[in-house]
Amino acid sequence: MTGPAMSWVHTWTAMPQAAEPDNLPPAPFAGDGVLLADTTLRQTVRVTAGGDRLRVRLSNAFGGSALPVTAAAVARPVGGRAGVPDICRGSGHTLTFGGRPAVVVPAGAQIVSDPVAAPVGPGENLTISVYLAGGQAGPALTAHPGSRTTSYLMAGDRHAEAELAGATGVEHWYLISGVEVDCGGPVFAVVGDSLTDGRGSTTDGNDRWPDQLSARKPGVAVVNQAAGGNRVLDDGLGPSVLARLDRDVLAVSGVDRMLLFAGVNDIGTAPATAAGQDRVTGDLLVAFRQVVLRAQARGIRVYGATLTPFGGHDYDDPDGAREATRVAANDAIRHGRIFDGVADFDAAVRDPAHPRQLRPAYDTGDHLHLNPAGYGALAGAVPLDWLT
């Protein structure tokens, strides 16, 4: 890559979603037909690759009206920690948009800030503060509910203040969708569902499997484009993988390789009948090949991961129809030459004595999601040469 415009790569992402009613900001930050009026929103994110300059992306992908941003800034969180409300004094940098501190993001659009000289190192946490004076009209708001990170809301313009004593904490991200740095280098995008979004990981611990993969290869950009409940074929909690591939992978600056780990929700929500499971098996394999074709056309290498067990979960049916689909899908992933390489996540976390179940030491208790140790096993199953 040549030229300064080509050096920008994503170092952190969050898949934009529509905030469901239960995931909207709490009162008094939502009400009377306006969201986040006269509100400062402070959030922390963990970058993967470092750089001397950065840019922040704000998304209004699911907003039902224009998003008027009054002011925004980046800073270092106190103690370098995730999920804290306070920032280090003197570390703040104002974000501008086309040279102006305020910007209006049209409904359905996103905005990229001007570059700011705010060096950030690999694996560091970064605080992003946004102030909305008038708020956003209507009930629709762009968010990422499964942040596994505490964000803070407070009345008034506090975006540049070091301390937010008394702020209200919520475990969601709002409006932020990406951070870019000017380092160049590879960007590894991971696409999936709650198992990649990190359900079962530690709040404010950054121990999802993509986080732990990034820790194995510090300085390489690993961006997480997953969401709980996401499916490959049909929309669920957020657009399907097929519907969002352009936005969440192909249009993300710097992505030159990706890993797809998805399909469990498609299997689990399809009828537990021979006909229903035959249909979803065939449709998933076609969809996997579509993802590969579309990404490879953009020069992106595409890796796949086998589907992990769900024996004992609500998805598991007495006759084993869904388990048969998982086994068939995994056989195709392993041996069907669909992907440029395969990470055998199934083998990494299944119970050798009961292969249709997770190892007890990795199971959160719902027999589908993994704890941090289980996510570490997934991270360890990804060949590190995929990141170089």
N, C-alpha and C positions, 0 to 999 in steps of 0.2 A: 504494500500500500504506500502511496506517495501523497504528499501534500497534507497540510494541517487538517483539512476537512475530513480526510479519510482516517485520522488517528483516533477518532472518538469511538469508544466501545462501551457497551453497558457493563456495569460492575454489580448492579443490583436491579431486580425487577420484582413487581407484584402484579399478578394477573388481575386486570380490572374486572369488577363484577358489579351488578346492581345490589345495593344494600337492601336486604330483606327487612321487613318491619322490625323484627327482633334485633337486627344489627344496626339500626339507625342510631344516631347519637341520642343519648338520654336527655330527658328534660333537665334544664330549660333550654338545651341547645337544639331542640327540634320542637316546633309548634307553630300554630297560627299560619300554616301554609309556607313557612320559611325554615330552612335548615341552616344552622351554624351562623345565625345573625350575631354580629358583634362578638365573634368568637375567635380566640387564638387556639390553633390546633398544633400540638407539638408531638413529633413522632421520631423514633429512632430506627435506623436500618443498618445492617451490617454489610459493608462492601466486601468484595472478594479481591479484585485487582486494584492496585493503587495508582495514583497519578498526581501530577502537580496542579492540575486544573480539573474542575468538575462542572457538570450541568445537571439540573434536576428536571424531570418530566412530571407534569401534573395532567391528570386525565379527567375529562368530563364525558367519558364514553357512554355512561348510562344516565347522565343527568337529563332531566326533562326540560331544563331551561339553561340559559347562559350562566356560567360560573364566574362571578366577579371577584377576583383575588386582589385584595387591597395592598398586601405586603407579604414578603416571604424572605426567609434567611436560612443559612446553614451554619452550624456550629459544632463544637465538640461536646459530647455529653460529659457530665461530671463523672470522673473516675473511668471514663472510656466505656461505661456500661450501657447495655441495652435496656430500654424500658424505664428510663429515669426521666423526671420532669425538668431537671435543672441542667444548665449548660455552663461550661467554663467561661469565666469572665474574660472578655477580650478576644474570644475565639470566633465571634460571629462575623459572617459575611452576608451582606444584603444581596438578594437575588434580583436581577432585573430581566426584563423581557423586551427586547428591541430597544434597550437603553432606558426603559421606564420601570419604575418600581411596582406599578399596578398593571393588571392585564385582565381582560375578559375572555374566557375560554368558551367558544360556542358549544352548544349542545352537541354531543357526539364527537367532539374534537379533543385533541391534547395540545399542550404547549410545552416548548422546551426553553429553559432559561438561557440567558447569555452565559458564556463561560465565566467562572469565578476562580481566582487564584487562591484556592483553599486546598493545600496538599492533604491527601489522605492515603494512609498506608494499607497494605493488604490485611484483611481481617478486622479492620477498625470499624467501630460504630460511629455513625454520623447522625446528627440531629437536624431535622427539617422542621421549621416553624412557619406556619401560614396563618395570616389574619384575614378574615372576611368581615368587612364592616356591615354590609347589607345582607349577607348570607345568600343562599341560593333558593330561589323560589320553587315551590312545588314539593312533592313527596319523594322524588327520585334523586338518588345520590350515588356517585361512583365510590366503590370501597373495595377492600379485600378483607372480608370478615375473619378469615383464619390467619391472622397476623402472627399468632403465638408471641406477640410482643405488646407491651402496654403502651398505649398512646394517651395523651392528656389534652383535656379541653378546659378552657378558662374564659370567662367573660372579659371583654375589653381587649385593647391592642397590647398584648404582652409579648409579641413575637421576638423582640430584641432583649427582653429582660432575662437576667441570669437565673432567677428563681421563680418557680410557679407554685408557691405555697398554697395549698388548698385546692389545687386543680383536680378535676374529675378524671379518673383513669378508666379506660376502656381497652379491651383486647381486640381491637380492630385497627386497620389502617384505612384512612380516608384520603382520596384525591391523589395521592402520590402513586406513580406507577413505574418510575425508573430513575436511576442515577447513572450518569456516564462519566468516564474519565478519559483523559487524552493519552493513554498509554499504548494504544495499539495492542497487538497480540491476539491470541485465540479467545473465543467466547463460546462456552459450552452451555447450551440451553437444555434444561430438563423440563419435560412436559408430562403432566400427570394429574392425579386426583389427591385425595386427602392423605394418602400414604407418602406423597412427595411434599404436599403442603405442610405435613408434619403433625397431624393429629396424633396425640400421645407423646409428643416431645415436650420439653420443658419450657414453660412460658418465660420469656426473656433469657433463655439459655442458648438459643441458636444452635440446637443440636438435632435438627432435621437431617435426613441423610444427605441432601445436597450441601448443607453446612459442613458436615463431617467429611464429605468428599473434598470440599474446598480446603479444609485444614490439612488434608493429605498432600495437597499440591498448592502451597501458598503462592499468591500472586497471579494465578490464572483465574480469569473471570468465569464464575459458575453462576448462572442466573436461573432462578426458580420460577417457572411459569406453570404452576399447578394451583388447583383449587379443590376444596372438599366437595364431594358429590359430582365431580366432573365426569363426563362420559366422552367416548370417542365418537359415537354415532349421532346421538340426539342431545339436544340441550337439556340441562338439568339445573344445577347450581352454577350458572354461567353458561356461555355458549359451548357447544361441543368442540372437541379437538379439531374436527374437520372444518368447523365454522370459524374458529379463531386462529388457525395456523398462520394465516397471512399476518395478522396483527401481532401475535405473540411470539412468532419465531422469524418469519421471513422479513418482516419490517423492523426487526430489532437490530440496532447498529452493532456490527462486529460479529454477529453469530455466524460461525462457520462449521459448527458441529452441534448435534443435538442427540438426546436420548429420550425415547418414548417409553413410558411405563404407565400404561393405562389399559382399561378394558374390564376390570373387575366390576365396576358399577354397571356397565352394559350387560354383563352376564347376570349380575344379581338382580337387575330390574326387569329382565326378560322372563316370560313365563317359564316355569319349571316343568316344561313338557318337552317331549322329543322334538316336536315341530318348532316350538319357540326357541329351543336351544340350537337346533340345526340352523335356523335362520340367523341367529346372532353370531354363531361361529363363522358362517360364510361371510356375513357382512363385516365382521371385525377384520378378517384377513384381507378383504378387498380394501377396507379403510387403511390398514397398515401400509399396504402397497401404495395407496394414494398419497399418504403422508410422505413416503420415501420418494415417490416420483416428483412431487411438488417441491420438496426440499432439495433434492439432488439437482433439479433444474436450476436452482440458485447457487449451486456449488457447495451445498451443505452436506457433510457426512451425517448419516442417520444410523444411530445405534438403537437397539431394542432391548427391553428387559422382560424376562419371563414374569408371569403373574403369580403373586404369592398366595399361599393357602388361606381359605376362609372356613375351614371345617369347624362347626360349632357356632358360627355366626348366623344371623337371620337369613343371609343369602344361601346358606347351606340347606338343601332340601332332602327329605328322607330317602328319595330314590336315587340321589346322586346325579341328577341330570346336569346341574350347574357345574359340579365337580368334573364331570366328563367333558364339558365344554372347556373348562380351564385347562385340563390335561391336553386336549386337542389343540387349543391355541398355543400352549407352551411348546408342544411338539413342532408346530409350524414355525414358531419363533426361533427355536433351536436349530431346526434342520431344513427349513423351507427357503433359505437364502433370500429372505425378505430384506434383511438389514445388512449394513456394512460390518456389523459386529454385534454380539449378544452378551449381555450381563445376566448371569443366571441367578436372579434374585430369589426365585423359588428354592433352589438348592441351598442358598445361603441362610434361609430362615426357617425352612420346614423341619418338622420333628422327624428324625430318622425312623422312629418307631411307629409314627402315625403320619405318613407323608401328606395327607390331606389337611393337616393342622399345623399351626405355627409351633415352634419350640416354646415350651412354657416360659422359659427365661426371657423371651422376646415379646410375649403377648401382654397387651395392656389389660386383658381380661374380657374384651369383646370378641376375641378370636378373629379379628381382621386387622386391627391397627397395631403398630409396633411401638415399643418404648425406646428410649435413646440407645440402649444396647442393641436392639434389633435394627434400628436405623444405622448404627455403626457397622453392622454386618452387611447391610446393603451397600453402604459407601465402600466397604472393603472389597466388594464383588465387582467394582468398576475398575477395569484396567487403567492404570495411570497413564499409559502411553496414549490413551484417547484424549488426554488433556494437553498433549505437547505437539 
